[in-house]
Amino acid sequence: MSHEHVSYLELLARGAGTEAYDRPVLLARASGAGPEELAGLEEAKQLALRVRAELEGRRRREAELSALFATAHDLAGLRDLDAVLRAIVQRARSLLGTEVAYLSLNDPAAGDTYMRVTEGSVSARFQQVRLGMGEGLGGLVAQTARPYVTEDYFEDPRFQHTRTIDAAVRDEGLVAILGVPLSLGSQVIGVLFAADRRARVFEREQVALLGSFAAHAAVAIDTANLLAETRSALAELERANDIIREHSAVIERASEVHDRLSELVLHGGGVHDVADAVSEVLGGTVEFTETGAGSARRAGGHAVREGDDWVAAVSAGGETLGALVLHGQPDLDPVDQRTLERAALVTSLLLLARRSAGEAEQRVRGELLDDLLDAPDRDRRLLRERAARLRTDSEAPHVVLAARIDRATGDTPEADAGGRESADRQRLWSAASHLAATRHGLASARDGGTVLLLPLGPGESAADLARQTARNLGGTLREPVTVGASAPVRTPLDRPGQVAVAYQEARRCLDALVLLHRSGQGAAAEDLGFLGLLLADGRDIDGFVGRTIGQVVAYDRRRGTELVRTLDAYFASGMSPARTKDELHVHVNTVAQRLERVGRLLGPDWQSPARALEIQLALRLHALSDAVAGR
């Protein structure tokens, strides 16, 4: 075997590029080789190139088969449909070597098609586009149930071009597109696409490979639908068996619950003891709720069915105190209905017996909070003693919350407005006092609303507590209650002057929520983004910038990248990748890769209007802080 032939084997062994196979011939020609030797080398070169092409084809087919096998394995253990579809789209993009791959599904109810999964896309408009049936390349694929490919989408007259589709495709920068149908039998349920931001020709083998991935995707969707139907059928069968077993013992349970309720009343049991006893006897789950009586209030003391639950109102003297709700027994026997009604009557008696003692404790809690707000110079030892008697945790950080019922103007006639507002304040104070007692805090009526001082739980923030309080009070009163929160106050009994300052911050936050049309919600300054900088007592600009774009800034510093500069140019260009690349003087693929990285750092919703506004403000504040630091 000649030296030159050995050279070709070495090139094959190390997987050299095709241009390297010309070197042995060039070297031989330079050294004066004769025509016969040169012809032999040329023949050997062509043979080596054919072997190389065959090896490359086998490696490509092995990669494709491996990916298809992995996809089949995903289907065999299907747990999360979204995860399987994402894996299919990612593998299709990788093996076809395209810049973008995506999958759309038909929505029969809406009569259009929507994006389900995208990979490599950076345009918010493209990711959210919905296509009418029959529109664009995807519409042609869905109509004919056949693959379609175009080297240049905008110059191809075969498709029904619309302004919406073309604008989205242009914003993403796509040129060459291949689409194959997702079919279940004769029905096309969607389309799988592979696309590039440059003109290219898709080979027949690539079309077939994408079709294989589309078949797997269709199987995944069909399997998920079948699993959902099977689980639903099993749940229905299980409920039917439960009803049959329980119905035979209904009379015995009625007798048992009568004895249990009588014993609870004689031994001073509580509301939750009644609920536990009835839960055990009826075989479902009974809970007492201060809201949710609904239609049960109008049922004259009878239990009523609401969905799969049974509800019995707990009332006394025309006042609704709450309801007992039975879960897990949708087809309740009439005898068991009477049992639930008797339990509601016993609950109302227990609540009335404890109301007078509770009202006295509420007044004491309100007086202590009034002293913290109005007389911060009171003896701290006496304040601590009063708090201890109320079982208030004086060592934990506390949050001051301002709460108010915000009813739209005109809901109440002018003549009745004053009386309605007074009733609202009383109801809100009562509900807030009960909440303060259960949370070992304080509550008082003030400034047309209510102020609360509540301890923070482990891992809980002021914003968490504000939202939880708004839900609790709103649910109790069955009306929207708006709650503004202060920053945490450490050991408020040691620094009572800080309680009044924190109350003013909570009031400002409450007023801001109303102005922002967010009545009925709870929030702290940190929830209000840039507006929180104005409301809080401290101007935590660095904290705002860090929460908003800190991950992007840190990434640039670690890697020496220009993600922050790219974001600035992207927003300045109207969020268009095509115009951004002109501003930065880079290729559109570079812009796409940077924005894809930004999406991974900030989350998929970073281009939504609200988040985009805060990101732009954070970019300005970051640039300003850098300029000040560089002086």
Summary of the structure (lengths in Angstrom):
residues: 631
radius of gyration: 35.3
end to end distance: 73.4
largest distance: 118.9
contacts: 1973
relative contact order: 0.05
helix: 61%
strand: 15%
